[in-house]
Amino acid sequence: MGIHSKADNSVNKGAVLAIILISYVMIVLDISVVLTGLPKIHQELGFSESDLAWVQSAYTLTFGGFLLLGARAGDILGRRRMFTVGLAVFTLASLAIGLSRTAEWMLSWRAIQGAGAAVLAPSTLALLQTNFPDEHERTRAVSYYSAAAGVSATVGLVLGGILADWLSWRVGFFINLPIGLGLIVAARIYLQETSRHSGRFDVLGAVTSTIGMSALVYGFMRSAHTGWHDAGTAVTIAVAILLIGMFILIQRRAPQPILPIRLFDSRIRSGAYAGRVLYLAAMVGFFFFTTIYLQEVAGYGPAIAGLAFLPATVLHFPFAIAVPHLVRRLSLDVLLVVGLIFGIAGMAWLSRVSTEGGYLVSVALPMILIGISQGLTLSPLTAKGVVDVAEKDAGAASGAVNVAHQLGSSVGLSVLVAIAAVGETGLAGPELALHRIRQAFDAGTVMLVIALVIVLATIVRSKSADATNRAPANSTTAECATEAPAMFAAENG
């Protein structure tokens, strides 16, 4: 559709922005809307306690595993085309999930939904960048993008609880059908196809990484049932390590790898990726196990449980938005360290939760600390993950940040589930749930401490980090700090 006047251009850009924002909100909502409905899903579909984590992991594994491949597909085949394909797959999978009658059916389609998101997500940001070339317009559009993601993450937790309590958790997936179909039609009308670039698909790299990480997650999940002496668990972990090793070799030799190994030559970037994996593992554990505590121990209904997350989710957003302003007075390093310290304090406080403790002291107050931590930590980690990267690797570095995000969400949660099952013999009911929750929060606290040590050793102590500490000195850093809330909200939970 051509643009022939200034007025038409304005209307067209408004429509383009609306399409991008609504599609991104749909991805974020489907991540968070399921969290407060987990106990209902557990009951209806017959999930075991440990297998329930697969509702999130099946999605995040395929999302992270095929994210870089999805971004490459947009470059080669066209962003609008892949945007439409991703929407179609995501929408179809949402419908199938809502119709689930068994745990196996749901997990299969949840994985397919993650693959659709892996194609859709990079296209949304790429289309935003290509349709808003003016720096001022792009900055404003990215701000809307970040705000929409942050708000929808909060709304998703509350909406998921309300729908699960009053109607059904399935409704949260069914609403994607009319929205997705409408967006596909609108994309054909308002979005112009981007130029295509020659290149190759590193399919083998994407497959080995996704299957390898899935096997690793399954091995940890299986250990929660069978213990570490089980032969099946040992074989699964061994296969996972073998496949991950194959992925690394493929990336070293592939002419166009989806994850160039040279990205890890920088100590700062490597530290940022490792810190992000650990941080996301702890934060996803926070959302997952706090949901279990609120509903299975405290006895809250899904709707009230969703509202109970407001101290964390509401504070996360304003602190994230404030980062570009704070960095003018403080360095990114300082914000990162302070954010991690807040997270450690909040997680350690939550690990003392009990059946007798009230919501305000045991849950709400530590949630405030965690919300502040989320707002302060992810932006600096994002900026450090793309620091000093060559122009040809800019897309791959951004993808590596997202992959680290997804690995923390999926593998990290499986590790916490395995740790939570240690020492549970003889426990049942709320006591069993409370034991698992405390174990998971203790492990999450340790993960955050390790993340802090890594950050201090690889980022704060690095001399080359000085060049990126101040936003005015590096526009890329400021832009990353603005985009980080959207990235976190999109993968949150």
C-alpha positions in Angstrom: 0.0 0.0 0.0 1.6 3.2 -1.1 2.2 6.3 1.0 1.5 9.5 -1.0 1.0 12.3 1.5 2.2 13.4 4.9 -1.3 12.7 6.3 -1.3 9.2 4.9 2.1 8.6 6.2 1.0 9.7 9.7 -2.0 7.4 9.6 0.0 4.6 8.2 2.7 4.9 10.9 0.0 4.9 13.6 -1.5 1.7 12.1 2.0 0.1 11.9 2.7 1.0 15.5 -0.6 -0.4 16.7 -0.1 -3.7 14.8 3.4 -4.1 16.3 2.3 -3.2 19.9 -0.8 -5.4 19.9 1.1 -8.4 18.5 3.8 -7.9 21.1 1.3 -7.5 23.9 -0.3 -10.8 22.8 3.1 -12.6 23.2 3.7 -11.1 26.6 0.1 -11.8 27.8 0.4 -15.4 26.8 3.6 -15.8 28.9 2.2 -14.2 32.0 -1.5 -15.1 31.8 -0.7 -18.8 32.3 1.2 -18.3 35.6 -1.8 -17.7 37.9 -3.8 -20.4 36.1 -1.2 -23.1 36.8 -2.9 -24.7 39.8 -6.1 -25.0 37.7 -4.2 -26.5 34.8 -2.6 -28.9 37.2 -6.0 -30.2 38.4 -7.7 -30.3 35.0 -5.0 -31.9 32.9 -3.4 -34.2 35.5 0.1 -32.7 35.6 2.4 -33.9 38.3 4.0 -31.3 40.6 7.3 -31.3 38.9 6.0 -31.6 35.3 3.9 -28.5 35.8 7.0 -26.4 35.1 6.9 -27.8 31.5 4.0 -25.5 30.8 6.5 -22.7 30.8 9.6 -24.6 29.8 8.1 -26.1 26.6 7.3 -22.6 25.5 10.6 -20.9 26.5 12.8 -23.7 25.1 11.5 -23.5 21.6 11.2 -19.7 21.8 14.9 -19.4 22.8 16.1 -22.3 20.6 14.6 -20.9 17.4 14.8 -17.2 18.1 18.0 -16.6 16.2 16.8 -18.8 13.3 13.6 -16.8 13.3 15.5 -13.5 13.1 17.6 -14.9 10.2 14.4 -16.0 8.4 13.2 -12.4 8.5 16.4 -11.1 7.0 16.3 -13.7 4.2 12.5 -14.1 3.5 11.2 -10.6 4.5 10.0 -9.3 7.8 6.3 -8.9 6.9 6.1 -12.4 5.6 7.7 -13.9 8.7 5.6 -11.6 10.9 2.5 -13.1 9.3 3.8 -16.6 9.5 4.7 -16.2 13.2 1.3 -14.8 13.9 -0.5 -17.6 12.2 1.5 -20.3 14.0 1.1 -18.5 17.4 -2.6 -18.1 16.9 -3.3 -21.7 15.8 -1.2 -23.0 18.7 -3.2 -20.8 21.1 -6.4 -22.2 19.9 -5.1 -25.8 20.2 -3.8 -25.1 23.8 -7.2 -23.8 24.8 -8.8 -27.1 23.5 -6.3 -29.3 25.4 -7.7 -32.4 27.1 -4.4 -33.9 28.1 -1.0 -32.7 29.4 0.8 -34.1 26.4 -1.4 -32.3 24.0 -1.0 -29.0 25.8 2.8 -29.3 26.0 3.2 -30.2 22.3 1.2 -27.1 21.2 2.9 -24.9 23.9 6.2 -25.8 22.2 4.8 -25.0 18.8 3.5 -21.7 20.2 7.0 -20.9 21.3 8.3 -21.6 17.8 5.7 -19.1 16.5 6.8 -16.5 19.0 10.4 -17.1 17.9 9.5 -16.0 14.4 7.1 -13.2 15.5 9.1 -11.5 18.3 12.2 -10.5 16.3 10.0 -9.3 13.4 8.1 -6.9 15.7 11.2 -5.0 16.8 12.7 -5.1 13.3 9.5 -3.7 11.7 9.5 -1.0 14.4 13.0 0.0 13.5 12.5 0.0 9.7 9.2 1.9 9.8 10.5 4.6 12.2 13.9 5.6 10.8 13.8 9.1 12.4 15.6 8.9 15.7 13.0 10.9 17.6 10.1 8.9 16.2 12.0 5.6 16.9 12.8 6.6 20.5 9.2 7.4 21.1 8.0 4.2 19.4 10.4 2.1 21.5 9.1 3.8 24.6 5.6 2.8 23.7 6.9 -0.7 22.9 8.5 -1.0 26.4 5.5 0.5 28.2 3.1 -1.9 26.4 5.2 -4.9 27.4 5.6 -3.8 31.0 1.9 -3.1 31.5 0.8 -6.3 29.7 3.1 -8.4 31.9 1.3 -7.0 35.0 -2.1 -7.3 33.4 -1.4 -10.9 32.3 -0.8 -12.0 35.9 -4.0 -10.4 37.1 -6.1 -11.3 34.0 -4.9 -14.9 34.1 -6.0 -15.2 37.7 -9.4 -13.6 37.1 -10.1 -15.8 34.0 -9.0 -19.0 35.8 -11.2 -18.1 38.8 -14.3 -16.8 37.1 -14.3 -18.5 33.7 -11.5 -20.8 32.7 -7.7 -20.6 32.1 -8.5 -21.6 28.6 -10.1 -18.3 27.8 -6.7 -16.6 28.1 -5.6 -18.6 25.0 -8.9 -18.4 23.1 -8.8 -14.6 23.0 -5.8 -14.8 20.8 -7.9 -16.2 17.9 -9.8 -13.1 16.9 -6.8 -10.8 17.8 -4.4 -12.9 15.7 -6.7 -13.1 12.7 -7.3 -9.4 12.8 -3.6 -8.7 13.0 -2.9 -10.9 10.0 -5.4 -9.0 7.9 -4.1 -5.6 9.2 -0.5 -6.6 8.4 -1.4 -7.4 4.8 -3.0 -3.9 4.5 -0.6 -1.6 6.4 2.8 -3.3 6.6 5.2 -3.0 3.7 7.6 -5.9 3.0 11.2 -5.3 3.9 14.2 -5.9 1.6 15.5 -9.4 1.5 19.1 -10.4 2.0 21.0 -13.5 0.8 22.1 -15.9 3.5 21.9 -19.5 4.8 19.8 -21.0 7.6 21.8 -22.7 10.3 19.0 -25.3 10.8 21.4 -27.9 12.3 22.6 -25.4 14.9 19.0 -24.5 15.9 18.0 -28.1 16.1 20.9 -29.3 18.2 20.7 -26.4 20.6 16.9 -26.8 21.1 17.0 -30.6 21.5 20.1 -30.4 23.7 18.6 -27.8 26.0 15.3 -29.7 26.1 17.1 -32.9 27.1 18.9 -31.0 29.8 15.6 -29.6 31.2 14.0 -33.1 31.0 16.9 -34.6 32.8 16.5 -32.2 35.7 12.8 -32.6 35.7 13.1 -36.4 35.7 15.5 -36.2 38.7 12.7 -34.7 40.8 10.8 -37.9 40.3 13.4 -40.6 40.1 16.5 -39.2 41.8 20.0 -38.8 40.4 20.7 -42.5 40.6 18.2 -43.3 37.9 19.8 -44.5 34.7 17.3 -42.7 32.5 18.2 -39.4 34.1 21.9 -40.0 33.7 21.5 -41.0 30.0 19.3 -37.9 29.3 21.8 -35.5 30.9 24.7 -37.2 28.9 22.8 -36.9 25.6 22.1 -33.2 26.4 25.7 -32.5 27.1 26.7 -34.2 23.8 24.2 -32.2 21.8 25.2 -28.9 23.3 28.8 -29.8 22.5 27.8 -30.6 18.9 26.1 -27.2 18.8 29.3 -25.4 19.9 31.3 -27.2 17.2 28.7 -26.4 14.6 28.8 -22.7 15.5 32.6 -22.7 15.2 32.5 -24.2 11.7 29.3 -22.9 10.2 29.7 -20.2 7.5 26.8 -18.2 8.9 26.3 -19.4 12.5 23.2 -18.4 14.5 25.4 -17.7 17.5 28.9 -16.7 16.5 31.4 -17.9 19.1 33.4 -14.7 18.7 30.7 -12.9 20.8 32.2 -14.6 23.8 35.6 -13.2 23.2 34.6 -10.2 25.3 34.8 -10.8 29.1 32.1 -8.1 29.6 29.6 -9.7 27.2 30.3 -13.2 28.5 29.7 -12.0 32.0 26.5 -10.3 31.0 25.2 -13.5 29.3 26.1 -15.7 32.3 24.6 -13.1 34.8 21.4 -13.0 32.7 21.0 -16.7 32.7 21.3 -16.9 36.5 19.2 -13.8 37.1 16.3 -15.1 34.9 16.5 -18.5 36.5 16.0 -16.9 40.0 13.2 -14.6 38.8 11.3 -17.2 36.9 11.5 -19.4 40.0 10.2 -16.4 42.0 7.0 -16.1 39.8 6.5 -19.9 39.5 7.0 -20.9 43.2 5.3 -17.7 44.6 2.2 -18.7 42.5 2.3 -22.1 44.1 2.7 -20.6 47.6 -0.2 -18.1 47.2 -2.7 -20.7 46.0 -1.6 -24.0 47.6 -0.3 -22.8 51.0 -1.9 -19.4 51.6 -5.2 -20.6 50.0 -5.7 -17.7 47.7 -7.9 -18.1 44.6 -6.3 -17.4 41.2 -7.8 -13.9 40.9 -6.5 -12.8 44.3 -3.1 -14.5 43.6 -2.7 -12.5 40.5 -3.4 -9.2 42.3 -1.0 -10.3 45.0 1.9 -9.9 42.5 1.2 -6.1 42.1 4.0 -5.0 44.5 6.6 -6.6 42.3 5.2 -6.0 38.8 4.0 -2.4 39.4 7.4 -1.3 40.8 9.4 -3.1 38.1 8.1 -0.9 35.3 8.8 2.7 36.8 12.3 1.7 37.9 13.0 0.2 34.4 11.8 3.4 32.8 13.9 5.5 35.2 17.2 3.7 34.2 18.1 6.0 31.3 17.7 9.0 33.7 19.6 7.3 36.6 22.5 6.3 34.4 23.2 10.0 33.8 24.2 10.3 37.4 25.3 6.8 38.2 27.1 4.2 36.0 25.4 1.2 34.6 27.8 -0.9 36.8 26.5 0.7 39.9 22.8 0.2 38.9 23.6 -3.4 38.0 25.2 -4.2 41.4 22.5 -2.3 43.3 19.8 -4.2 41.4 21.4 -7.6 42.2 21.7 -6.7 45.9 18.0 -5.8 46.0 17.2 -9.1 44.4 19.4 -11.1 46.8 17.7 -9.4 49.8 14.2 -10.0 48.4 14.8 -13.6 47.5 16.4 -14.4 50.8 13.5 -12.8 52.6 11.0 -14.8 50.6 12.9 -18.0 51.4 11.7 -17.6 55.1 8.0 -17.7 54.1 5.8 -19.9 56.3 2.2 -20.9 56.8 1.9 -18.5 59.7 3.4 -15.4 58.1 1.0 -12.8 56.8 1.0 -11.6 53.2 2.3 -8.1 54.0 5.5 -9.2 55.8 6.2 -12.6 54.2 5.3 -11.8 50.6 4.5 -8.2 49.7 7.6 -6.5 51.3 10.1 -8.8 49.7 8.2 -8.5 46.4 8.9 -4.8 46.5 12.6 -5.4 46.7 12.4 -7.9 43.8 10.4 -5.5 41.7 13.0 -2.8 42.2 15.7 -5.3 41.4 14.0 -6.3 38.1 13.7 -2.7 37.1 17.3 -1.9 37.7 19.1 -5.1 36.6 17.9 -6.1 33.2 18.7 -2.8 31.4 22.4 -2.8 32.3 22.7 -6.5 31.6 21.2 -5.8 28.1 23.6 -3.0 27.4 26.6 -5.0 28.5 25.5 -7.9 26.4 25.9 -5.9 23.2 28.9 -3.7 24.2 31.7 -3.2 21.7 30.2 -5.6 19.2 31.0 -5.3 15.5 28.3 -4.0 13.3 28.0 -7.3 11.4 27.4 -9.1 14.8 24.9 -6.5 16.2 21.9 -8.7 15.4 23.6 -11.9 16.7 24.6 -10.1 19.9 21.0 -9.0 20.5 19.8 -12.5 19.8 22.4 -13.9 22.3 20.9 -11.7 25.0 17.4 -13.1 24.2 18.8 -16.7 24.1 20.4 -16.2 27.5 17.1 -14.9 28.7 15.2 -18.0 27.5 17.9 -20.4 28.8 17.6 -18.9 32.3 13.8 -19.2 32.1 13.7 -22.9 31.0 16.9 -24.6 32.2 17.0 -22.5 35.4 13.4 -23.4 36.3 14.1 -27.1 35.8 17.2 -26.8 38.1 15.0 -25.2 40.8 12.3 -27.9 40.4 15.0 -30.6 40.9 16.5 -28.8 43.9 13.0 -28.2 45.4 12.4 -32.0 45.4 15.4 -32.8 47.6 14.5 -34.0 51.1 10.8 -34.1 50.5 10.4 -37.7 51.7 7.6 -38.1 54.2 6.0 -34.7 53.5 2.5 -34.1 52.0 0.0 -31.4 51.5 0.9 -27.8 52.4 4.0 -28.9 54.2 5.3 -30.5 51.1 4.6 -27.4 49.0 6.2 -25.2 51.6 9.3 -27.3 51.7 9.7 -27.1 47.9 9.1 -23.4 47.9 11.7 -22.7 50.5 14.2 -24.9 48.8 13.6 -23.2 45.5 13.9 -19.7 47.0 17.1 -20.7 48.8 18.6 -21.9 45.5 17.4 -18.7 43.8 19.2 -16.7 46.4 22.4 -18.6 45.7 22.0 -18.1 41.9 21.7 -14.3 42.5 24.8 -14.3 44.7 26.7 -16.2 42.0 25.4 -13.7 39.4 26.7 -10.8 41.5 30.1 -12.4 41.8 30.3 -12.9 38.1 29.3 -9.3 37.4 31.9 -8.0 39.8 34.6 -10.2 38.3 33.8 -9.7 34.6 32.0 -6.4 34.2 32.8 -4.1 37.1 36.5 -4.9 37.1 36.9 -4.6 33.4 38.7 -1.5 32.2 37.0 -1.4 28.9 33.6 -1.2 30.7 34.3 2.5 31.3 33.5 3.4 27.7 29.9 2.2 28.2 29.2 3.4 31.8 27.7 6.8 30.8 24.6 7.0 28.5 25.6 10.3 26.9 28.9 8.7 25.7 27.2 5.8 24.0 23.8 6.1 22.3 23.5 2.3 21.9 23.7 1.9 25.7 20.9 4.3 26.2 18.8 2.7 23.6 19.4 -0.8 25.1 18.4 0.6 28.5 15.2 1.8 27.0 14.4 -1.5 25.3 15.3 -3.7 28.2 11.9 -3.5 30.0 10.2 -4.8 26.9 12.7 -7.7 26.6 12.3 -8.6 30.3 8.5 -8.5 30.2 8.4 -10.5 27.1 10.3 -13.4 28.6 9.1 -12.9 32.2 7.8 -16.0 33.9 
